[in-house]
Amino acid sequence: MAAFIARLISRIKQALEAINSKSPLFFEYASSPDHSVDSLNKTTHSELWDDNVGSMLSSMMQLAGYSCQSISIHRTFFSERVARSLGRFPTKDHEKHSWKSFMTDDHTPVELSWSWSEKKTTPVVRYAVEPIGWLAGTDADSLNTKASVVCLGDALAWAPTLDLHWYRHFLKKLTLNSWDDSHDQGKAEIAMANNPPSQTFIGFDLEKDSIVVKYYFIPSLKAAFTNQSNLDLVTQTILSMPEAKADASLQQSIDIVLDFIRSYPAAEQPQVEIFAIDCISPADSRLKIYIRTSNTTFNNMIDVMTLGGRIPTFSEPTVACLRGLWCSCFGVDDLPEVLSQSLVGKSHRTGGLLYYLELKTGSAHPSSKVYLPVRHYAKSDDQVARGLSKFLENKGKCLEGGLSYYDGVTKLCQHRSLKDGLGFQTYITCAVKNEAISVNAYFNPETCKERRS
């Protein structure tokens, strides 16, 4: 009861803060219900999302060893709050109305993950969503700005550490909204025609009895609308923070990132795709700049992860471990002539390797994380699962009860065989801190994949 009261008080404080700051957190959008879609139809779609994705989330928590109480808490949040934010469940008859989410390649607006740290044998469960309004993409909500605001407000009672200080700053600077484009609708439409429509995602890390919220910004629309590069828009927005002006380390980290990116020829420079923050106290939050490179060689991966030697390089054992992960995930031989070659895969908008560069107040330099896009360059989901399973076992990592990663993924992927193509596993990620390696596996439920509609 005491914990519930504390959360209620926290929620009230956040609501008052939103009013005082004149921020459109809940009230401007949530107070005006959408009467154009009947509530029964909305309920049906919410239940379909809950049955499809919510059941997978439950399985992931069970396999990761979450207690029954924890599973109940997080399942309730997804069922009652998140599922209803995902819009229409994909069916053939509404295809022409669907919002093309940039979250996954088939536009499913949800991605889930298992995250193994050096400290624990079993993983933490996390997921991210793009809330989609019922009128997203129409004149009433052309930029899909309303649903994310409501979903974020819904998280308050489950997220005792939620802090919206940085959220408000970056939302205003990095996204387009109805106020931005009202005076130049044509310019906004051109920006939307040449870029993914998505502007924000919300991430949830599932702790024992609460969630930690993360927020992701796709700056492409705002950058195109203001005639800037994504890189310039993001770095200028970071430097406009009061914290950046008071902390020389952030300026130093930005300088390192800019120096590295601009060391490439213009046509080969890594491209900024996403920017993210933790919605917690700014003193503890991270600033994450996601960049994508067209170079898909192992050697270049090491170069990017160390920013060309601008941050501490890795020891030989760490490089060997990364090499083992690379070979396991992509099913290639651990030979110099192979590792120096580009990966063979399909050409796609999300092709290449993805990284994030993490900045933090008080930190002298950025740190990095690589996202290996196995959905583009591996042989099959079965090959990825077998390879990563062996890698994790060698690192002493598994699922609850010693279950292997491969067996766990087989249980999760109920709609098809892992041997039937790629795409259920989207990224395998790796970060190195103090020579300790953490690994994450990301999953696309493939809800919007054509064969499932």
N, C-alpha and C positions, 0 to 999 in steps of 0.2 A: 504493500500500500504506500509506504514511504517513497519508494522508487517511482510509483505512478504519479504521486503528487508532485514530486520534483520535476518530472517530465512535463506535467501540465503547466507548472509555473514557468518552466523554460519556454514552452510553446507560447504562452501569453506574452512573455517578454519579447520573443522574436516577432510576434504580431505587432506589438506596440512599436518596436524598432522599425518595422516596415512602414508603419503609418508615419512615424516621425521623420523618416528619411524620404518620404514621398516616393518610395520604391514600389513598383507594381508587383509585389510579392504574391499576394493572393487576391486581394479584394477587388482590384480593378477588373480582373478576368473571372475569378471564381464566383463573384457575386452576380454575374449575369449568365444564367443557365442557357444552354442551347436548346431551344424548344423545337428546332427543325428536325430533330431525330427522336423518335419515340423512345421512352425509357426502357421498354421491354426489349427493343432491338439492341440497345446499348448493353443491357444486362446479358443478353445471349452472346454477344461478341466477347464481352469480358470473361464469361464463363469458358468460352472456347480457348481464349488465350491462357486462362488459368489451367485448364485441363492439359493443354499442349506444352506450355513452357513451365508452368508451375509444378507440374508433376516431375519434369526433368530436374528442376531446382531441388525438389524434395529428395530425389534420388542422389543428387550430387552431395547434399548435406549428409544423408545417411552413409554414403560411401566414404565420406571424409571424417566420420566419427562424431558428428554433432549430436548432442543429447536430444531426447524427445522434446524437452522444454524449448530448447533453442530452435529446433525445427518448427515447432508450433508458432513461435514468435515470428520467425522470418516468413513462414508460409502464409500466416495471416496478413502480414504487411503486403506481400505480393498479391494475394488473392483479393484483398479489400481495397488496395490503393494503386498498386502498379498495373495490374491486369487491365483495369478500366482506362488507364492512360494510353494504351497501345492502339487505340482506334479500332477500325474495322478488322476483324479476322479475315485473312485472305480467302476469298472465294471467287470463282470465275465471274459471277455476275457483278462484282464491284470492281473488277480490274481497272476499268477506265477511271475510277475515282481514287485509286490508291496513291498514297504518298510514297515516293521512292527514297526510302531511308538510306543514308550513306553508312549506316552502322555495319552492314554486311553486304556482300556482293550480290545476294539475291533479294536484298532490301528488307529482310527480316529485322525488325527494330530492337532486337535483343541479342546480346552476346554474353555468355557465361564463362566462368573460368575457375580452375583450381590453381592455387598459388602455394608452392612449397618454399619455405624459408630454410636457412641453414639450421635454425633452432629446433624445428619440429619435424617429426617423421611424416605426419599426415598434413594435407593441405588445408588452407582457408578457402572458403567459397566466396566468390564475388560475381557480380553481374552488372551490366550497364544497359541502359535502354534509351531509345529516343521516343519520348512521349509524342503522340500524334493526335491532334485534335480531330473531331469529327468533320470539321469544315476546312481542314488543312488543304492548302492549295487552291481554295476558292477565294472569291473576292472578300468573303467575310474573315478569312484567316490565311491570306496568301503566303505568309512566311512561317506558318505553324509556330507562332510565338506563345500561344495561350497554354497549351497542354503542359509544357515544361514547368511553367510557373505554378500551376496547380499541383503537379506531382511533387515538386520541391516542398511546397507547403504541407502536403500530406505526410512527408517524411519527418516532420518536426517531432512528433511524439515518440518516434523510434530512434531519433538521433540526438542524444543529449549533448554531444559536442558540436552540434551544427553552429557555424558562424558564417554570416553572409556578407562580411565586410569586403572581402576580395571579390566575391561573386558579383556584387553590385557594380564594382569598378569595371570589371572585365566585360560584364554583360553589356554595359553602356558603350564601351569602346570597341568591342569586337563583333557585335551583331547588328544586323539591320532590323528595324521594327517599323510599325506603321507610321511613327513620327518621322523616321529617317526618309522613307520613300514617298511620303504624301506629296512633297513638292516636286518630285521628279520621278513619276511612276515609270516612264519609259526607260530611264537609266537603270532603275531597279530590275526591270524585266530583262534588260540586256545582261545584267550581272547574273541573274538566275538562269538564263538560257545557256550560259557558258560555264556554269559551276554546279556542283551538287547542291540540292536545295537545303539539305540539313545544316543547321547552325549550332545546335547544342545537343549534348547527351548528358545523362545523369548516371553516375556510377554508385554502387552500393557494396561496401565491404561488410561481410556478415560476421560480427563478433558474437560472443556468447549470448547476450541478451539485448543487443543494440546494433545499430548500423553506423558506419562512417560514410559520409556522403562525399563524392567527388564530382566535379563539374567539368565538362569538356566543351570547348568552343572550336568550331570550324570557321576560320576567319575569312574564307574565300569570298563570300558575298560582300562583306563590308569592305574588304580590300579592293575588290573590283569596282565597287560603287564609289570609293574615294580615290581611285587611281593610284593605289599603292601595291607593293608586293606584300604577300602574307608575312614575310620576314620583317619588313619595315614596320608594318602595322603592329605586329606582336611585340617587337622589341621596344618600339616607342611607347606602347601601352604599359609595358612593364616599368620602363624608366619614368613614367608619369606618376607612379605610385608614390605616396609619401614615404613608404618604407625604403624605396630605392634611393630617394634623395638623402635619407638619413643613414644608409648602410652602403658603404663603398664596395662591399663584397659583391652585391648584386650587379653593380656597374662593371666590376672586374669580370664576373662570370659572363655577362652579356658580351663584353669585349672579346673574350676567348671564343665564344660561339660565333660571333661575327667574323673574327679573323680566320677561323677554320673554314666556314662556309665560303667566304670570299676568296679563299686561297685556290678554289677550283675555277677553271674556265667558266665563263657565264653559262654556256650551254650544258655544263655538267654539274652545276651547283646543286647540292641537296635542297629539296623544296619543303618548306614548312607546310604541314597538313593540318595539324591540330594543336591546340594549346589547352592545358588542363591545370586545375588547382584542386587542393583538398579543401573542403568547406569546413575547416576547423580554425582555431586561433591562428592568425597570420604568423605568429612567432613559431608555430609548428608546421605550418603548411608548406607544401612544395609547389614550385612553378615548373611545369613540364612542357617543353617545346618538342613536338613530334616532327621529325623530318624524314623524308623518303628519298632514297638514292636509287638511281638506275643501275649502278654497279652491283652485281650479285656474286662477287668472288669472296671467298673466306678471308683472304688477305686484306681486302678493302674493308670488310666488316671489322677487323681488329683495328684498322687505321681510324675508322669512324668512331668506334667505341672509346678510343683514347684521344680523339680529336687531333689526330696527326701528331701525337706526342706532346700536346699542350696541357694534358692532365696526366697523372701518373700512369705509366705503362704497366702491363700485366707481367707476372712472373711466368717462367716457362711451364710450370705445372698448371697454371690457370689457362694459358693458351692451349695446352694439350687437352684440358677438360672441355674448353669451348670447341676445339676441333672434334672431339668425340661427340659432342651434342650436335654439331653441324652434320656430321656423317650419319649419325643415328636418325636425325629428322628427315634428311633428304635422300637417304639410301645411297650414298656415294662412298667411294673408297677413300681411305685416309692416305692419299698419295700426293706429293707436292704438285705434280702436273695436273691432278684433278682439282685440288684446292685453289689453284691459280686460274682456273677456268670459270666462266660465268655459268650459273645454273641454267639448265634447260627447262623451259616451261612456256606457258601460254602468255601472249601479250594481253595486258589488262590495265585498266585505269589504276588499279591498286597493286600493280606489279612492282618489282624492285624490293629492296629491304627497307624496313621501317625502324626508326630508333626514337627514343625520347632522350632529351638532354635535361637533366633535373637541376634546377637552381633552388637555392635555399638561403634565406637571410642568415648571415654569419658564416656561410661556407665560402672558402677561398676560391673554389673552382667548381664547375659543373660535374655531375656524374652521369653515367649513361646506361641505357638498357636497349637491347636489340630485340626486334620482333621478326622471327623467321616465318615468312608467309608460306607455310607448308601447303596451303590450299592451291598454290600456283605451281610449286616446283617439286613436290614429292611425287611418288608413284601412285599411292592410294592411301586412304585413311588407315587401312590395315597396316601398311608398311610404316606409316608414321607412328601408330600406336605401339607396334612391336618394337620399333627402334627406341622410342622415348621410354618405354617400359623397362628395357634393358639398361638404359642410361640411369634412370631413377633408382633401379635396384642396386646398381653399382655405387650409388651415392647414399644408400640406406634409406631411400624414400619410397613410400607406398601409400595405400589407402587403408582404411580401418580394417583391423584383423590381419594385416599383412597382405591384403589383396593387391594384385599387381595393377598397374595403370592400364595395361591392355585389357584385363578382365573388366575393370571398371568402365572403360570406354565402350566395350562391347555391351554392357548392361544399359548404358545411357542411350546408345544409338539404336532405337527400337524400330525406326521407320525404314531402315535399309541395312544391307550388309556393309561393313567397313571396306570390303573389297570392291564395292560398287562405286568407284570414283573417289573424288576429293571434295572437301568443303565442310564436312562436319567439324573437323579440327581446322581452325583458321590460322592461328599463330601459335608457335612455341616461343616463349620469350626467355631471356636470360639477362640478369644483372650481376655485376661483380662489385662488391664493396669489401675492402680490406681482405681481398683474395677469397672471400666467401661468395659462393654462387647460389643464386636463387632462380628457380625455374617456374614458369607459369604455362598452363595449357588453356587455350581459348576455344570455345565451342559455339558454332552457329546451329541452332535448332532446325534450321532449314525449313522453317514454317512457310516461307513465301516461295520456296523453290517450285518451279513449274510442275515437276512431277508429283508434287504433293497437293496441288490445288484441285 
